[in-house]
Amino acid sequence: MTLAEEKRALREGATARAGDPALGFRLAGHAMRIPPPSGAVVSGFWPLPGEIDPRQLMLALAGRGHAIVLPRTPRRGLPLAFHRWRPGEELFPGRMGILEPSADAPEGVPDFLLVPLVAFDSGMRRLGHGAGYYDRTLAALRATGPAFALGVAFAAQQVDRVPADAHDARLDAVATEAGILRA
């Protein structure tokens, strides 16, 4: 089986592992045990169906004074672009139907990223939705300085092994409703 076939098979089974999005409240409590450093710009994301909801965590981090940026999805093959978002500001459907800040919102460069995923393993490999946006984004950010990648997921999304190659960016840790995992 090729790497692409392994990833596709793992993605197909991932929907069954998704839990109640409301578990994001528990996720936030655990994730706040490893908060970003003071002054860090934090990237969040608006969840898709089947993803744990990180919005409570984003609100808590904004309440601690962190600037929050959300991704705007560029055309395929490019890294994500991040734009400033404040709780309560309007979001708009983007390229993939994901809610995003306005293109007029100020851009920001995150150094602490909340990363969505479909599956993860104990080696901090993640499987996303297959477009490679976060892999390209993390590679670009880490080429210029540190960028902490915190995967956010349901505990049930942990698998024995995520198929990966050299282009697949690793996470620094994963926060779930059950706790924090590190490599």
Secondary structure, DSSP 8 states (H G I E B T S, - for coil): --HHHHHHHHHHHHGGG---GGGHHHHHHHHTTS---TT-EEE-----TTS---HHHHHHHHHTT-EEEEEE--STTS--EEEEE-TT---EE-TTS-EE--TTS-B---SEEEE--SEE-TT--EE-SSS-HHHHHHHHHHHHS--EEEEE--GGGB-S-----TTS---SEEEETTEEEE-
